[in-house]
Amino acid sequence: MSGGTVHEDVDFMERRNQARQKLDDLTGAKGGDAEDRQTWFNEVYVRAGGDPAAIPWADLAPKAALVGWLKKHPGTGKKAIDIACGLGDNAEALAEAGYSTTAFDLSAEAVEWARRRFPKTLVSYKAADLFDLPQEWTGAFDLVHESYTVQALDGELRDAAFGAIASLIAPGGRLLFLNRVREDGTSANGPPWPVMPSEWAAFEELGLTLETESYFAIERPGRRIPHVLAVFRRGA
């Protein structure tokens, strides 16, 4: 791999582009009802055949914004959960920062793949549905990490995601919300559908307090992608 990221690896990105063209033709690729969209997510991992380039969101490294935040906020044994963990990079970063980490994904194939990638992991990987979470997870986590999940949803699923995410946060706990962003009132031809500020304000309506809101851009070859890292806290 040339450079330090998959985006600088010409062969990797060519395989990714070829895979994306095929995935875009599947039912549920551009939205649809909950069943179609969930089936599509599962199919992505099955069709990948072990090639991470075929997973459009797999960068094989934790998000830089998460890593930066964790350096200032180590876990010291606190409980964290990584939503829609994919191949596990963000979950592993949480564990390395000292959090007792649970990570889940809708796709059982993704979960098994993450376990294979990190055979000595301290993360508890689970297959689970954001919209049908284990009851014992309600209010159980000091840190909830949500990266790129909401932007991958549309319609009723997207609306329901905010409450499902908030339900995981323990009293006094925090939510890290990292997604692509677009201005209020603008449209998006997704997926992904970048999130608007008025949308993540829903967390405040759900009883959370916004602590910080950081806007930044991620540079990709020929693109500059606006992002937000919003940190919310639940009252003790």
C-alpha positions in Angstrom: 0.0 0.0 0.0 1.4 3.4 -1.0 1.1 6.1 1.6 -0.7 5.5 4.9 -4.4 4.9 3.9 -6.4 2.6 1.7 -7.5 5.7 -0.3 -3.9 6.1 -1.5 -3.7 2.5 -2.6 -4.6 2.4 -6.3 -5.3 -1.3 -6.5 -7.4 -1.3 -3.4 -9.5 1.6 -4.6 -10.0 0.0 -8.0 -11.4 -3.1 -6.4 -13.6 -0.9 -4.2 -15.0 0.9 -7.2 -15.7 -2.3 -9.0 -17.5 -3.8 -6.0 -19.5 -0.6 -5.4 -20.9 -0.7 -8.9 -22.2 -4.2 -8.3 -23.5 -3.4 -4.9 -25.4 -0.4 -6.2 -27.5 -2.7 -8.4 -28.8 -4.7 -5.4 -32.2 -4.2 -3.8 -31.9 -1.8 -0.9 -28.7 -0.2 -2.1 -30.3 3.2 -2.5 -32.8 3.0 0.4 -36.1 1.3 0.4 -37.9 -0.2 3.4 -36.2 -1.6 6.5 -36.1 -5.2 5.3 -34.5 -4.2 2.0 -31.9 -2.0 3.6 -31.0 -4.5 6.2 -30.7 -7.3 3.6 -28.4 -5.1 1.6 -26.0 -4.5 4.5 -25.8 -8.3 5.1 -25.2 -8.9 1.4 -22.3 -6.5 1.3 -20.3 -8.6 3.7 -21.3 -11.9 2.2 -20.4 -10.9 -1.4 -17.0 -9.4 -0.3 -15.6 -12.9 0.0 -12.9 -11.8 2.4 -11.8 -8.7 0.5 -12.0 -5.6 2.6 -11.9 -3.4 -0.5 -15.4 -4.7 -1.3 -16.8 -3.1 1.9 -17.3 0.6 0.8 -16.9 2.0 4.4 -14.0 -0.2 5.5 -10.8 1.9 5.8 -8.9 -0.6 7.9 -8.0 2.0 10.4 -9.9 3.8 13.2 -11.4 7.2 12.5 -8.8 9.9 13.2 -11.4 12.1 15.0 -12.1 9.2 17.4 -8.5 8.5 18.1 -7.9 12.2 18.8 -10.8 12.3 21.2 -9.7 9.2 23.0 -6.2 10.6 23.7 -7.9 13.2 25.8 -10.5 10.9 27.3 -9.1 7.5 28.2 -11.4 4.9 29.4 -9.9 3.7 32.7 -12.3 0.7 32.7 -15.4 2.5 31.7 -17.9 0.7 29.5 -18.1 1.6 25.8 -20.1 0.4 22.9 -19.4 0.8 19.2 -22.5 0.9 17.0 -22.4 -0.9 13.6 -18.8 -1.9 14.2 -18.0 -3.3 10.7 -14.5 -4.8 10.6 -13.7 -3.6 14.1 -11.1 -0.8 13.8 -13.0 1.8 15.9 -13.9 -0.8 18.5 -10.3 -1.8 18.9 -9.3 1.8 19.3 -11.9 2.1 22.1 -10.4 -0.9 23.8 -6.9 0.3 23.4 -7.9 3.5 25.1 -8.9 1.6 28.2 -12.6 1.1 27.7 -14.3 -2.2 28.4 -15.7 -2.4 24.9 -18.7 -4.1 23.3 -19.2 -3.8 19.6 -22.1 -4.9 17.4 -23.1 -5.1 13.8 -26.3 -6.2 12.1 -24.2 -8.5 9.9 -23.0 -11.7 11.7 -20.4 -12.0 8.8 -19.0 -8.6 9.8 -18.7 -9.7 13.4 -16.9 -12.9 12.5 -14.6 -11.0 10.2 -13.7 -8.5 12.9 -12.9 -11.4 15.3 -10.6 -13.0 12.7 -8.8 -9.7 12.1 -8.2 -9.2 15.8 -7.7 -12.7 17.3 -6.3 -11.4 20.6 -9.0 -8.7 20.9 -10.4 -7.5 24.3 -13.6 -6.4 22.5 -16.8 -8.3 23.0 -18.2 -8.5 19.4 -21.9 -9.3 19.0 -24.3 -9.6 16.1 -27.3 -7.3 17.0 -29.8 -5.0 15.4 -29.8 -1.4 16.4 -33.6 -1.4 16.3 -34.0 -4.6 18.4 -31.2 -4.2 21.0 -30.7 -6.5 24.0 -32.6 -5.2 27.0 -29.6 -5.4 29.2 -27.9 -2.8 27.0 -30.4 -0.1 27.9 -28.6 2.7 29.8 -25.5 0.5 30.2 -22.6 2.4 28.6 -20.5 5.3 29.7 -19.4 5.9 26.1 -21.5 5.3 23.0 -19.7 5.7 19.7 -21.8 6.2 16.6 -19.8 6.7 13.4 -21.4 6.7 9.9 -24.5 4.8 10.9 -27.1 7.5 10.7 -25.8 8.8 7.4 -26.3 5.3 5.9 -30.0 5.3 6.8 -33.0 7.2 5.3 -36.7 7.6 6.1 -38.2 5.9 9.0 -35.0 3.9 9.9 -33.1 7.2 10.1 -35.7 8.8 12.3 -35.8 5.8 14.7 -32.0 5.6 14.9 -31.6 8.6 17.2 -33.8 7.2 20.0 -32.1 3.7 19.6 -28.7 5.3 20.0 -29.6 7.4 22.9 -31.1 4.5 24.7 -27.6 3.0 25.2 -26.2 5.8 27.2 -25.8 5.4 31.0 -26.5 8.3 33.4 -23.5 10.6 33.2 -22.4 8.9 30.0 -21.4 10.4 26.6 -22.2 9.9 23.0 -19.7 10.5 20.2 -21.6 11.3 17.0 -19.3 11.3 14.0 -20.9 11.6 10.5 -20.7 13.4 7.3 -22.6 16.7 7.4 -24.7 18.9 5.2 -26.4 22.3 5.7 -30.0 22.4 6.9 -32.5 22.5 4.1 -30.2 21.0 1.5 -30.8 17.7 -0.3 -28.6 14.6 -0.6 -28.5 12.0 -3.3 -27.4 9.1 -1.1 -26.3 6.8 0.2 -24.7 8.2 2.2 -27.1 10.9 3.2 -25.0 13.4 5.3 -26.7 14.5 8.5 -28.0 18.0 9.1 -27.6 19.9 12.4 -31.3 20.0 12.9 -31.3 16.2 12.8 -28.7 15.5 15.5 -30.5 18.2 17.6 -32.9 15.3 18.2 -30.5 14.0 20.8 -31.2 17.1 22.9 -34.9 16.4 22.7 -34.1 12.9 24.0 -32.6 14.4 27.2 -28.9 14.7 26.2 -26.9 17.9 26.5 -24.6 19.0 23.7 -21.0 19.5 25.1 -19.0 20.2 22.0 -19.6 20.3 18.2 -16.5 20.2 15.9 -16.7 20.6 12.2 -13.9 19.5 9.9 -13.2 18.1 6.5 -11.6 14.8 5.4 -9.6 15.1 2.3 -9.8 12.4 -0.3 -8.4 12.3 -3.8 -10.4 14.9 -5.7 -12.9 15.4 -2.8 -13.3 17.4 0.4 -15.9 15.8 2.7 -17.4 17.9 5.5 -17.9 16.1 8.8 -19.0 16.7 12.4 -18.0 15.3 15.7 -20.7 16.2 18.2 -20.3 15.1 21.8 -23.4 14.8 24.0 -23.8 13.9 27.6 -26.6 12.4 29.7 -27.3 13.9 33.1 -26.1 11.9 36.1 
